Amino acid sequence: MPRVSGLAFIQEALQWPIPPKLTLYVRNPSKLPAGTEVNARIVKGELSDEAALASAMDGVDTVVSVLPIADDLKTVLKLMKVNGVRRIFALSTPSYFVPGETRGWIRSAYLVLPALLIPQGKAEMVAIAEAVAAEKDLDWTIFRVPNLTEASSDLPVYAGLLGPDYTGSLSLSRGSQARWILKEMEDNAWIKQAPAIGN
């Protein structure tokens, strides 16, 4: 998990009023903040190591994924079902279209740039959302994010479908993203939905 968004989630989770019991599946534990091992269970492994990944899921009830590669996430989904883990939060972007959404010209133009500059990245984000949404037996939430920033974690987060009433901005701080996920783990307001979120 320790990409930048993953590290932000760990930091916010450990400061949460009632911190969740964290299991971190990582390739390189040395990249974790010092002292993380005191408050979290750490399992070292590659995403291709299904035995290690299955071990990491022992006793887990929720998976939070910030993986950028769809094939890697498909392995996670398979092992979730094998190990009886039902809840997953998966990162995607508004490039994944949800029926009923409408987009103004500013947001449409904003979405065109990634498609032109990093078409593979856009394709992976769409494939991730499609793979998760196809899992009828899992309680999934796809959180679709705009440009991620290092701004304050205390910024408010708006969630919903894109359209005239959507008030989220074109940016989202990684810390506030983490706090939104932690709150949604408690509220379960977006099960089997794919809200766009933004500050």
N, CA and C of each residue as an Amber inpcrd file, in Angstrom:
protein
   597
   0.7900000  -1.2220000   0.0000000   0.0000000   0.0000000   0.0000000
   0.8310000   1.2850000   0.0000000   2.1130000   1.2970000   0.3950000
   2.7510000   2.5850000   0.6260000   3.1160000   3.3920000  -0.6150000
   2.1320000   3.6650000  -1.4730000   2.2550000   4.7730000  -2.4050000
   1.8900000   6.0260000  -1.6100000   1.9310000   7.1780000  -2.2540000
   1.6910000   8.4200000  -1.5050000   0.3080000   8.4120000  -0.8620000
  -0.7080000   7.9930000  -1.6140000  -2.0630000   7.9430000  -1.0480000
  -2.1570000   6.9050000   0.0570000  -1.4280000   5.8100000  -0.0960000
  -1.4290000   4.7840000   0.9350000  -0.8190000   5.2810000   2.2280000
   0.2790000   6.0060000   2.1150000   0.9200000   6.5610000   3.3060000
   0.0150000   7.5710000   4.0000000  -0.7000000   8.3640000   3.2090000
  -1.6390000   9.3250000   3.8010000  -2.7520000   8.5950000   4.5410000
  -3.2180000   7.4800000   3.9670000  -4.2750000   6.7140000   4.6320000
  -3.7740000   6.1400000   5.9540000  -2.5680000   5.5950000   5.9530000
  -2.0050000   5.0360000   7.1880000  -1.9330000   6.1130000   8.2670000
  -1.4190000   7.2770000   7.8990000  -1.2840000   8.3720000   8.8640000
  -2.6310000   8.7730000   9.4500000  -3.6280000   8.9460000   8.5890000
  -4.9420000   9.3600000   9.0800000  -5.6140000   8.2490000   9.8800000
  -5.4480000   7.0010000   9.4460000  -6.0820000   5.8790000  10.1490000
  -5.5520000   5.7450000  11.5710000  -4.2540000   5.9350000  11.7420000
  -3.6630000   5.7960000  13.0690000  -4.0510000   6.9420000  13.9950000
  -4.5460000   8.0610000  13.4170000  -4.9930000   9.1970000  14.2250000
  -6.5080000   9.2210000  14.4020000  -7.2020000   8.2770000  13.7890000
  -8.6670000   8.2490000  13.8400000  -9.1280000   8.0370000  15.2810000
 -10.2790000   8.6360000  15.6710000 -10.7350000   8.5050000  17.0650000
 -10.7650000   7.0640000  17.5700000 -11.3030000   6.1620000  16.7660000
 -11.2200000   4.7320000  17.0870000 -10.4850000   4.0870000  15.9170000
  -9.1640000   3.9880000  15.9900000  -8.3830000   3.5280000  14.8390000
  -8.7620000   2.1060000  14.4270000  -8.8700000   1.8640000  13.1180000
  -9.1120000   0.4950000  12.6600000  -7.8680000  -0.3560000  12.8990000
  -8.0690000  -1.6540000  12.9900000  -6.9300000  -2.5690000  13.0870000
  -6.3520000  -2.7440000  11.6870000  -5.1860000  -2.1700000  11.4660000
  -4.6010000  -2.1430000  10.1330000  -3.7420000  -3.3670000   9.8500000
  -3.9250000  -3.9420000   8.6770000  -2.9930000  -4.8980000   8.1040000
  -2.4820000  -4.2800000   6.8130000  -1.1830000  -4.1070000   6.7040000
  -0.5800000  -3.4530000   5.5450000   0.1680000  -4.4900000   4.7220000
  -0.2340000  -4.6310000   3.4740000   0.4470000  -5.5580000   2.5630000
   1.3840000  -4.7340000   1.6930000   2.6800000  -4.9060000   1.8950000
   3.6600000  -4.0260000   1.2560000   4.8130000  -4.8320000   0.6700000
   5.3990000  -4.2930000  -0.3810000   6.5920000  -4.9110000  -0.9620000
   7.8370000  -4.5730000  -0.1580000   7.8840000  -3.3660000   0.3700000
   9.0890000  -2.8990000   1.0500000   8.7150000  -2.1980000   2.3540000
   8.7120000  -2.9270000   3.4690000   8.3210000  -2.3160000   4.7480000
   9.1880000  -1.1320000   5.1550000  10.4030000  -1.0380000   4.6210000
  11.2900000   0.0630000   5.0030000  10.7620000   1.4170000   4.5400000
   9.8090000   1.4190000   3.5990000   9.2310000   2.6730000   3.1210000
   8.1060000   3.1840000   4.0170000   7.7250000   2.3850000   5.0010000
   6.6890000   2.8190000   5.9340000   7.2690000   3.7960000   6.9500000
   6.4480000   4.7080000   7.4710000   6.9360000   5.6190000   8.5060000
   7.4480000   4.8480000   9.7170000   8.4840000   5.3640000  10.3360000
   9.0530000   4.7190000  11.5160000   7.9880000   4.5350000  12.5870000
   7.9640000   3.3670000  13.1840000   7.0180000   3.0810000  14.2550000
   5.6900000   2.5200000  13.8050000   5.4720000   2.4210000  12.4830000
   4.1920000   1.9020000  11.9900000   3.9260000   0.5000000  12.5120000
   5.0050000  -0.2850000  12.6450000   4.8430000  -1.6810000  13.0590000
   4.2690000  -1.8120000  14.4670000   4.3350000  -0.7440000  15.2490000
   3.7880000  -0.7900000  16.6090000   2.2610000  -0.8320000  16.5770000
   1.6780000  -0.1740000  15.5800000   0.2230000  -0.0170000  15.5330000
  -0.4460000  -0.7340000  14.3720000   0.3240000  -1.4880000  13.5990000
  -0.2520000  -2.1690000  12.4390000   0.4450000  -3.5020000  12.2130000
  -0.2990000  -4.4340000  11.6780000   0.2690000  -5.7140000  11.2470000
   0.8100000  -5.5310000   9.8350000   2.0560000  -5.8990000   9.6170000
   2.7000000  -5.6980000   8.3270000   3.0080000  -7.0480000   7.6990000
   2.5420000  -7.2260000   6.4750000   2.8180000  -8.4440000   5.7160000
   3.5820000  -8.0400000   4.4650000   4.7590000  -8.6250000   4.2780000
   5.5850000  -8.3080000   3.1200000   5.2880000  -9.2860000   1.9920000
   5.1330000  -8.7470000   0.7800000   4.8970000  -9.6340000  -0.3540000
   4.6240000  -8.8750000  -1.6330000   4.7020000  -9.5840000  -2.7330000
   4.3410000  -9.0490000  -4.0410000   2.8780000  -9.3860000  -4.3230000
   2.2600000  -8.6370000  -5.2150000   0.8730000  -8.9320000  -5.5700000
   0.7580000 -10.2370000  -6.3440000   1.8760000 -10.7140000  -6.8750000
   1.8760000 -12.0070000  -7.5610000   1.9760000 -13.1800000  -6.5880000
   2.2770000 -12.9010000  -5.3250000   2.4220000 -13.9430000  -4.3010000
   1.0660000 -14.1620000  -3.6280000   0.2860000 -15.0650000  -4.1880000
  -1.0770000 -15.2500000  -3.6960000  -1.1100000 -15.8120000  -2.2840000
  -0.1230000 -16.6220000  -1.9230000  -0.0960000 -17.1810000  -0.5680000
   0.1080000 -16.0760000   0.4670000   1.0290000 -15.1700000   0.1900000
   1.2810000 -14.0650000   1.1240000   0.0870000 -13.1260000   1.1850000
  -0.5220000 -12.8700000   0.0400000  -1.6850000 -11.9800000   0.0060000
  -2.8640000 -12.5990000   0.7490000  -3.0450000 -13.9030000   0.5900000
  -4.1100000 -14.5910000   1.3240000  -3.8520000 -14.5240000   2.8230000
  -2.5850000 -14.6560000   3.2160000  -2.2300000 -14.5510000   4.6320000
  -2.5520000 -13.1640000   5.1740000  -2.3140000 -12.1380000   4.3560000
  -2.6010000 -10.7640000   4.7840000  -4.0860000 -10.5510000   5.0130000
  -4.9230000 -11.3040000   4.3040000  -6.3710000 -11.1250000   4.4220000
  -6.9750000 -11.8750000   5.6050000  -6.1760000 -12.6550000   6.2830000
  -6.6750000 -13.3930000   7.4380000  -7.1310000 -12.4190000   8.5260000
  -8.3960000 -12.4980000   8.9080000  -8.9420000 -11.6310000   9.9400000
  -9.3340000 -10.2440000   9.4740000  -9.2330000  -9.9900000   8.1760000
  -9.5500000  -8.6700000   7.6170000 -11.0090000  -8.6320000   7.1680000
 -11.6990000  -7.5010000   7.3690000 -13.0780000  -7.3960000   6.8680000
 -13.2410000  -6.3360000   5.7860000 -12.2110000  -5.4940000   5.5800000
 -12.2890000  -4.4350000   4.5710000 -10.9340000  -4.2660000   3.8980000
 -10.9600000  -4.1400000   2.5740000  -9.7460000  -3.8610000   1.7990000
  -9.8400000  -2.4390000   1.2520000  -8.7690000  -1.6760000   1.4050000
  -8.6600000  -0.3560000   0.7870000  -7.5520000  -0.4420000  -0.2540000
  -7.9060000  -0.2340000  -1.5090000  -6.9450000  -0.3600000  -2.5990000
  -6.7220000   0.9770000  -3.2910000  -5.4460000   1.3490000  -3.4080000
  -5.0720000   2.4980000  -4.2330000  -4.1920000   2.0180000  -5.3880000
  -4.3880000   0.7700000  -5.7780000  -3.6120000   0.1950000  -6.8750000
  -3.9410000   0.8880000  -8.1920000  -2.9220000   1.1280000  -9.0330000
  -3.1720000   1.7710000 -10.3240000  -3.2850000   0.7920000 -11.4880000
  -3.1240000  -0.5130000 -11.2110000  -3.1050000  -1.5130000 -12.2790000
  -4.2780000  -2.4740000 -12.1050000  -5.0910000  -2.6090000 -13.1350000
  -6.3080000  -3.4200000 -13.0370000  -6.0000000  -4.8930000 -12.7980000
  -4.9900000  -5.4410000 -13.4620000  -4.6870000  -6.8640000 -13.2950000
  -4.2900000  -7.1840000 -11.8600000  -3.5620000  -6.2720000 -11.2110000
  -3.1990000  -6.4800000  -9.8070000  -4.4420000  -6.5240000  -8.9290000
  -5.3790000  -5.6420000  -9.2000000  -6.5960000  -5.6020000  -8.3930000
  -7.4360000  -6.8550000  -8.6000000  -7.4160000  -7.4150000  -9.7980000
  -8.1850000  -8.6350000 -10.0490000  -7.6960000  -9.7760000  -9.1690000
  -6.3880000  -9.8200000  -8.9150000  -5.8490000 -10.8230000  -7.9930000
  -6.3860000 -10.5930000  -6.5880000  -6.4310000  -9.3400000  -6.1720000
  -6.9700000  -9.0020000  -4.8520000  -8.4330000  -9.4210000  -4.7510000
  -9.2200000  -9.1260000  -5.7660000 -10.6450000  -9.4740000  -5.7540000
 -10.8360000 -10.9830000  -5.6520000 -10.0320000 -11.7270000  -6.3900000
 -10.1420000 -13.1840000  -6.3460000  -9.8690000 -13.7130000  -4.9430000
  -8.8160000 -13.2110000  -4.3100000  -8.4560000 -13.7060000  -2.9880000
  -9.3920000 -13.1880000  -1.9060000 -10.0040000 -12.0470000  -2.1140000
 -11.0360000 -11.5970000  -1.1840000 -12.1580000 -12.6190000  -1.1130000
 -12.6090000 -13.0740000  -2.2610000 -13.7220000 -14.0330000  -2.2880000
 -13.3110000 -15.3610000  -1.6720000 -12.0940000 -15.7920000  -1.9310000
 -11.5990000 -17.0450000  -1.3600000 -11.5510000 -16.9600000   0.1630000
 -11.1930000 -15.7720000   0.6750000 -10.9900000 -15.6070000   2.1150000
 -12.1820000 -14.9860000   2.8360000 -13.2940000 -14.8110000   2.1280000
 -14.5100000 -14.3320000   2.7750000 -14.4920000 -12.8720000   3.1660000
 -13.6950000 -12.0540000   2.4730000 -13.6570000 -10.6130000   2.7300000
 -14.6170000  -9.9380000   1.7530000 -15.5780000  -9.1900000   2.2540000
 -16.6450000  -8.6600000   1.3980000 -16.4990000  -7.1810000   1.0450000
 -15.8720000  -6.3880000   1.8870000 -15.8870000  -4.9270000   1.7010000
 -14.6020000  -4.4570000   1.0400000 -14.7260000  -3.6390000  -0.0090000
 -13.5560000  -3.0660000  -0.6600000 -13.8250000  -1.6240000  -1.0830000
 -12.8170000  -0.7920000  -0.8990000 -12.7690000   0.5590000  -1.4430000
 -11.7020000   0.5610000  -2.5240000 -12.0510000   0.9810000  -3.7250000
 -11.1090000   0.9520000  -4.8390000 -10.9930000   2.3230000  -5.4850000
  -9.7670000   2.7340000  -5.7190000  -9.4720000   4.0160000  -6.3540000
  -9.7400000   3.9700000  -7.8510000 -10.3960000   5.0000000  -8.3580000
 -10.5290000   5.2000000  -9.7970000 -10.6020000   6.7110000 -10.0370000
 -11.0410000   7.0990000 -11.2130000 -11.1620000   8.5180000 -11.5510000
 -12.4950000   8.7530000 -12.2570000 -12.8800000  10.0120000 -12.4560000
 -14.1170000  10.2900000 -13.1950000 -14.0750000   9.8690000 -14.6620000
 -12.9370000   9.3540000 -15.1240000 -12.8980000   8.7780000 -16.4750000
 -13.8710000   7.6070000 -16.5810000 -14.1230000   6.9630000 -15.4400000
 -15.1470000   5.9100000 -15.3850000 -16.4990000   6.5950000 -15.2630000
 -17.3330000   6.4000000 -16.2480000 -18.6190000   7.0960000 -16.3200000
 -19.7000000   6.2980000 -15.6020000 -20.4860000   6.9830000 -14.7980000
 -21.6170000   6.3770000 -14.1010000 -22.9030000   6.8290000 -14.7890000
 -23.7730000   5.8940000 -15.1680000 -25.0270000   6.2810000 -15.8320000
 -25.7970000   7.3190000 -15.0200000 -26.3210000   8.3060000 -15.7100000
 -27.0630000   9.3720000 -15.0550000 -26.2490000  10.6250000 -14.8220000
 -24.9280000  10.5400000 -15.0160000 -24.0920000  11.7120000 -14.8150000
 -24.1490000  12.6560000 -16.0150000 -23.9440000  13.9210000 -15.7340000
 -23.7430000  14.9170000 -16.7880000 -22.4910000  15.7070000 -16.4440000
 -21.8070000  16.1840000 -17.4750000 -20.5480000  16.8850000 -17.2510000
 -20.5290000  18.1790000 -18.0450000 -20.2350000  19.2690000 -17.3610000
 -20.0900000  20.5450000 -18.0490000 -18.8130000  20.5850000 -18.8670000
 -18.6170000  21.6540000 -19.6120000 -17.4760000  21.7090000 -20.5180000
 -16.1520000  21.7810000 -19.7720000 -16.1300000  22.4150000 -18.5890000
 -14.8720000  22.5070000 -17.8400000 -14.4130000  21.1220000 -17.4030000
 -15.3300000  20.3560000 -16.8170000 -14.9470000  19.0210000 -16.3650000
 -14.6620000  18.1020000 -17.5550000 -15.4060000  18.2570000 -18.6200000
 -15.1470000  17.4420000 -19.8090000 -13.7540000  17.7240000 -20.3610000
 -13.3850000  19.0110000 -20.4080000 -12.0490000  19.3750000 -20.8830000
 -10.9770000  18.8340000 -19.9440000 -11.2660000  18.8770000 -18.6410000
 -10.3290000  18.3590000 -17.6440000 -10.0740000  16.8670000 -17.8500000
 -11.0930000  16.1320000 -18.2470000 -10.9560000  14.6920000 -18.4330000
 -10.2850000  14.3320000 -19.7500000 -10.2990000  15.2480000 -20.6980000
  -9.6700000  14.9730000 -21.9930000  -8.1470000  14.9180000 -21.8650000
  -7.5700000  15.7690000 -21.0210000  -6.1140000  15.8440000 -20.9190000
  -5.4670000  14.5230000 -20.5120000  -5.9350000  13.8540000 -19.4380000
  -5.3240000  12.5660000 -19.1070000  -5.4320000  11.5490000 -20.2360000
  -6.5520000  11.5680000 -20.9340000  -6.7380000  10.6220000 -22.0310000
  -5.7150000  10.8530000 -23.1330000  -5.3410000  12.1190000 -23.3450000
  -4.3620000  12.4380000 -24.3830000  -2.9280000  12.2080000 -23.9110000
  -2.6490000  12.5950000 -22.6580000  -1.2770000  12.5530000 -22.1610000
  -0.8760000  11.1830000 -21.6350000  -1.7800000  10.5280000 -20.9360000
  -1.4790000   9.2020000 -20.3700000  -2.6610000   8.2640000 -20.6240000
  -2.8570000   7.8870000 -21.8910000  -4.0210000   7.0550000 -22.2180000
  -4.0450000   5.7260000 -21.4730000  -2.8650000   5.1430000 -21.2070000
  -2.8410000   3.8750000 -20.4890000  -3.3230000   4.0540000 -19.0530000
  -2.9610000   5.1890000 -18.4430000  -3.4190000   5.4600000 -17.0830000
  -4.9250000   5.5740000 -17.0150000  -5.5150000   6.2720000 -17.9720000
  -6.9740000   6.3820000 -18.0190000  -7.6010000   5.0110000 -18.2040000
  -7.0330000   4.2160000 -19.1160000  -7.5810000   2.8850000 -19.3860000
  -7.5330000   2.0060000 -18.1420000  -6.4520000   2.1050000 -17.3660000
  -6.3340000   1.3010000 -16.1430000  -7.3830000   1.7190000 -15.1190000
  -7.6030000   3.0190000 -14.9640000  -8.5890000   3.4930000 -13.9980000
  -9.9990000   3.0300000 -14.3580000 -10.3110000   3.0540000 -15.6380000
 -11.6210000   2.5720000 -16.0880000 -11.7250000   1.0690000 -15.8790000
 -10.6630000   0.3390000 -16.2010000 -10.6780000  -1.1190000 -16.0450000
 -10.8050000  -1.5250000 -14.5810000 -10.1640000  -0.7820000 -13.6890000
 -10.2860000  -1.0540000 -12.2560000 -11.7390000  -0.9200000 -11.8150000
 -12.3630000   0.1890000 -12.1800000 -13.7560000   0.4140000 -11.7820000
 -14.6760000  -0.6510000 -12.3670000 -14.4570000  -1.0160000 -13.6140000
 -15.3020000  -2.0320000 -14.2440000 -15.1420000  -3.3820000 -13.5630000
 -13.9080000  -3.7270000 -13.1960000 -13.6740000  -5.0100000 -12.5280000
 -14.3590000  -5.0580000 -11.1720000 -14.2790000  -3.9710000 -10.4270000
 -14.8940000  -3.9310000  -9.0940000 -16.4130000  -3.9290000  -9.2020000
 -16.9480000  -3.1180000 -10.0970000 -18.4060000  -3.0100000 -10.2390000
 -19.0400000  -4.3120000 -10.7030000 -18.2590000  -5.1810000 -11.3240000
 -18.7800000  -6.4670000 -11.7910000 -18.9270000  -7.4820000 -10.6630000
 -18.3780000  -7.1700000  -9.4860000 -18.4010000  -8.1110000  -8.3590000
 -19.7190000  -7.9840000  -7.5910000 -20.6820000  -8.7670000  -7.9720000
 -22.0240000  -8.6820000  -7.3770000 -22.0600000  -9.1340000  -5.9190000
 -21.1190000  -9.9990000  -5.5300000 -21.1490000 -10.5540000  -4.1800000
 -20.3040000  -9.7630000  -3.1840000 -19.6730000  -8.6990000  -3.6380000
 -18.8600000  -7.8780000  -2.7430000 -19.5590000  -6.5570000  -2.4420000
 -19.2860000  -6.0140000  -1.2800000 -19.7920000  -4.6910000  -0.9040000
 -18.7180000  -3.6670000  -1.2670000 -18.7990000  -3.1730000  -2.4870000
 -17.7340000  -2.3140000  -2.9910000 -18.1430000  -0.8430000  -3.0050000
 -17.1340000  -0.0020000  -2.9080000 -17.2690000   1.4310000  -3.1600000
 -16.0920000   1.8460000  -4.0270000 -16.3960000   2.3960000  -5.1820000
 -15.3650000   2.9400000  -6.0620000 -15.3280000   4.4410000  -5.8170000
 -14.2180000   4.9490000  -5.3090000 -14.1180000   6.3940000  -5.0820000
 -13.3030000   7.0020000  -6.2260000 -13.9800000   7.8750000  -6.9740000
 -13.3850000   8.4540000  -8.1870000 -12.8100000   9.8260000  -7.8630000
 -11.5130000   9.9400000  -8.0210000 -10.8260000  11.1330000  -7.5290000
 -10.3420000  12.0240000  -8.6700000 -10.2750000  13.3470000  -8.4140000
  -9.6840000  14.2810000  -9.3710000  -8.1780000  14.3870000  -9.1130000
  -7.6140000  15.5460000  -9.3390000  -6.1910000  15.7740000  -9.0760000
  -5.9180000  15.7040000  -7.5750000  -4.9800000  14.8420000  -7.1760000
  -4.6640000  14.6710000  -5.7610000  -3.5600000  15.6340000  -5.3470000
  -3.7110000  16.2210000  -4.1530000  -2.7830000  17.2470000  -3.6770000
  -2.2960000  16.9170000  -2.2690000  -1.3720000  17.7430000  -1.7920000
  -0.8540000  17.6070000  -0.4300000  -1.4740000  18.6530000   0.4990000
  -2.6180000  19.2000000   0.1270000  -3.2890000  20.2040000   0.9580000
  -3.7780000  19.5690000   2.2640000  -4.3750000  20.3690000   3.1140000
  -4.7800000  19.9380000   4.4510000  -5.7570000  18.7650000   4.4160000
  -5.5890000  17.8610000   5.3650000  -6.5240000  16.7410000   5.4970000
  -7.8570000  17.1870000   6.0780000  -7.9190000  18.4100000   6.6020000
  -9.1490000  18.9170000   7.2100000 -10.1150000  19.5290000   6.1970000
  -9.7300000  19.5880000   4.9380000 -10.6300000  20.1440000   3.9280000
 -11.8840000  19.2850000   3.8040000 -13.0460000  19.9070000   3.6230000
 -14.2700000  19.1140000   3.4500000 -14.2300000  18.3430000   2.1370000
 -14.9000000  17.2010000   2.1340000 -14.9810000  16.3650000   0.9330000
 -16.4400000  16.2510000   0.5170000 -16.6910000  16.4690000  -0.7550000
 -18.0310000  16.3340000  -1.3190000 -18.0630000  15.0810000  -2.1820000
 -19.1130000  14.2940000  -2.0310000 -19.2460000  13.0430000  -2.7740000
 -20.5860000  13.0130000  -3.4890000 -20.5830000  12.4920000  -4.6950000
 -21.8370000  12.3780000  -5.4320000 -21.5870000  12.0970000  -6.8940000
 -22.6590000  12.0630000  -7.6580000 -22.5450000  11.8980000  -9.1010000
 -22.3060000  13.2550000  -9.7440000 -21.5360000  13.2680000 -10.8090000
 -21.2460000  14.5160000 -11.5050000 -22.4980000  15.0550000 -12.1760000
 -22.7090000  16.3380000 -12.0380000 -23.8870000  16.9780000 -12.6100000
 -24.0320000  18.3770000 -12.0500000 -25.1310000  19.0540000 -12.3470000
 -25.3170000  20.4440000 -11.9040000 -25.2650000  20.6220000 -10.3940000
 -25.6630000  19.6000000  -9.6400000 -25.7160000  19.7350000  -8.1870000
 -24.4300000  19.2970000  -7.4940000 -23.4710000  18.7960000  -8.2620000
 -22.2220000  18.3300000  -7.6520000 -21.3450000  19.5230000  -7.3080000
 -20.8810000  19.5910000  -6.0620000 -20.1420000  20.7670000  -5.6060000
 -18.6630000  20.5020000  -5.3560000 -18.2020000  19.2810000  -5.5890000
 -16.7860000  18.9890000  -5.3960000 -15.9200000  19.6930000  -6.4290000
 -14.6880000  20.0010000  -6.0390000 -13.7740000  20.7170000  -6.9280000
 -12.9840000  19.7320000  -7.7920000 -12.0530000  20.2730000  -8.5650000
 -11.1940000  19.4540000  -9.4190000  -9.9230000  19.0280000  -8.7020000
  -9.9160000  19.1360000  -7.3830000  -8.7590000  18.6870000  -6.6060000
  -9.2350000  18.0400000  -5.3090000  -8.3520000  17.2320000  -4.7390000
  -8.6720000  16.4990000  -3.5080000  -7.3670000  16.2390000  -2.7730000
  -7.3010000  16.6320000  -1.5220000  -6.0890000  16.3380000  -0.7580000
  -6.0790000  14.8640000  -0.3680000  -4.8920000  14.2810000  -0.3760000
  -4.7820000  12.8600000  -0.0350000  -5.2270000  12.5910000   1.3980000
  -4.9480000  13.5470000   2.2850000  -5.3750000  13.3740000   3.6670000
  -6.8800000  13.3770000   3.8100000  -7.5580000  14.2930000   3.1150000
  -9.0240000  14.3280000   3.2060000  -9.6420000  13.1250000   2.4990000
  -8.9860000  12.6350000   1.4520000  -9.4350000  11.3900000   0.8250000
  -9.4150000  10.2510000   1.8370000  -8.3200000  10.1560000   2.5870000
  -8.2030000   9.1090000   3.6010000  -9.2890000   9.2450000   4.6610000
  -9.5390000  10.4630000   5.1100000 -10.5610000  10.6760000   6.1330000
 -11.9500000  10.3310000   5.6000000 -12.2020000  10.6180000   4.3230000
 -13.4940000  10.2610000   3.7310000 -13.6670000   8.7440000   3.7210000
 -12.6190000   8.0220000   3.3520000 -12.6950000   6.5560000   3.3390000
 -12.9680000   6.0280000   4.7440000 -12.2460000   6.5310000   5.7230000
 -12.4300000   6.0750000   7.1000000 -13.8500000   6.3410000   7.5930000
 -14.3970000   7.4960000   7.2440000 -15.7760000   7.8100000   7.6400000
 -16.7580000   6.8940000   6.9150000 -16.5090000   6.6380000   5.6490000
 -17.3990000   5.7600000   4.8840000 -17.3210000   4.3180000   5.3810000
 -16.1920000   3.9170000   5.9270000 -16.0910000   2.5870000   6.5310000
 -17.0640000   2.4550000   7.6990000 -17.3440000   3.5550000   8.3610000
 -18.2950000   3.5600000   9.4720000 -19.7360000   3.7250000   8.9920000
 -19.9360000   4.5850000   7.9900000 -21.2970000   4.9410000   7.5750000
 -21.8900000   4.0060000   6.5270000 -21.0420000   3.4600000   5.6520000
 -21.5150000   2.5750000   4.5650000 -22.6270000   3.2210000   3.7380000
 -22.4330000   4.4900000   3.4030000 -23.4540000   5.2220000   2.6470000
 -23.3570000   5.0030000   1.1410000 -22.2230000   4.4690000   0.6640000
 -21.9890000   4.3710000  -0.7760000 -21.6750000   2.9460000  -1.2190000
 -22.3050000   1.9630000  -0.5870000 -22.0720000   0.5730000  -0.9950000
 -22.6460000   0.3360000  -2.3850000 -21.8440000  -0.3340000  -3.2110000
 -22.1920000  -0.6240000  -4.6140000 -22.4820000   0.6610000  -5.4020000
 -21.7210000   1.7000000  -5.0890000 -21.8210000   2.9610000  -5.8070000
 -20.4140000   3.4990000  -6.0910000 -20.3470000   4.4480000  -7.0080000
 -19.0540000   4.9920000  -7.4320000 -19.0880000   6.5150000  -7.4040000
 -19.0950000   7.1000000  -6.2140000 -19.1560000   8.5610000  -6.1440000
 -17.8680000   9.2210000  -6.6250000 -18.0240000  10.3740000  -7.2520000
 -16.8830000  11.2630000  -7.4650000 -16.6840000  12.0310000  -6.1660000
 -15.4350000  12.2000000  -5.7470000 -15.1880000  12.9560000  -4.5250000
 -14.1920000  14.0710000  -4.8220000 -14.3600000  15.1790000  -4.1290000
 -13.4770000  16.3280000  -4.3190000 -13.6390000  17.3010000  -3.1740000
 -12.6460000  18.1390000  -2.9770000 -12.7320000  19.1740000  -1.9350000
 -13.6300000  20.3160000  -2.4120000
